[in-house]
Amino acid sequence: MKGSALLPQLLRATAARVPDAPAVEFGDERVSYARLEAESGRLAAALAAHGVRRADRVGIWFNKSARSVTSVFAVLKAGGIYVPLDPLSPRARVAAIMRDCGIRHLITTAPRLASLGEP
């Protein structure tokens, strides 16, 4: 890959070259390049099925983890723009950021989603 390769393309090429090498290490969790490629591809397909289109802003709202890296790649593969949301921010702030950024799609956990409610 030269110069202008996109991150999803670089991930795909690396997964083909060294599939079992660790791509993400977070605490005790290790994710190989092959697994990151596969899981981000499945999530990207699900995002597209839920209406994520090119340049849509997608919020990612949970603690740092291998899952957050997978989510970033999935959003990029789906053509979206990821917007990281601080899990320590008050729910009213998260809701305001989502509104201001025009986030129409959100990757999060069920308890966090339920906490948004009405600020």
N, C-alpha and C positions, 0 to 999 in steps of 0.2 A: 504494500500500500504506500502510495506516495502522497505527499503534501496535503491534499484537501480531503482525505478520507474522513468520513463521519464516524463518531464514536460507535454506533451500532455495527458499522462495517469493520472497524478495527476489532471489536469484540468477536464477530463472526470469524474473522481471519485467525485471530489468536486461538479461539476455541478449536478451529480445524487443525492448527499447528501443534498445540499443546493442551489437549482437552482435559487432562487430569491435573494440570498444574493449578495451584490455588489462585483464584482471581480475587476473592474477598476473604479476609480473616477479621473476625470481630469477636473478641473474647474467645470462647471455646468453639465458636462456629467457623467452619471453613466451607467455602463454596468454590467448586472447580469452574474453570472457564466453560466447560461443556454444560454444566448445570446452570450457570448464570445465563448462558445463551438460550438454553431451552426454557427456563422459567420466565425470563424476560419476554421471550417470544410468545409464550402462552398468555401472559398478562397483557401484552400488546394487542393480541387478537381479541381478548375480552374487552379491552378499552375501546377498540374499534367497533366491536359489536354493540357497545353501549353509547356509541355516537361520537367518540373522540375523533376529530378530524385535524388536518394540517393546521398548525398554529393555534389550536385550542389550548387554553391554559388549564393544567391539571395540578391540583394541590396534592402534596405528599405530606401527610400529617401523622407521624408517629416517631417514636424514639429511634435514634441511630441504630442501625442493624444491617445485616446482610440483606434483609428484605427491603430496606430503603434504597440500597444500591440497585437491586433488581427492579424496583419501581422506577427509578430514574431511567434506566435503560429501556424499560417497557414504554414509558411515555415518549422517549425519543424515537423508538421504533414505530410507534403509532403516529408519529408526525407532530406530536404535541410539544408544548413548552411546559417544563415542570417548574412548579413554584414550591419551594420548601417552606413548610410552616413549622414554627417552633413549638414543640410539644409542651414547653413550659409557659407559653403565653396564655393569658386569660382567654376564655372562650369568646368574649366580646371582641377582643383584638383579632383573633383568628377570623371571626365572622366579618369584621371590617376589612381585613386584608383580602379575604375571598371576594368580597363585594368590589373593592377598589381595583383588584387585578382582573376581574371578570372571570373568576374561576367558576366553571360550570360542572367540573368533574373533580372528584376527590378520592384519593386512595388513603384509607385510614382503617382503624379498627372500629368495631361496632360500638364499644363504650365511648370512644371519642366522638363518633358521629352523633350518638345520642346526647352527648354533653353540649353540642352546639345549640340545639333547641332555639329558643328565642332569647337573644342576649339581654 
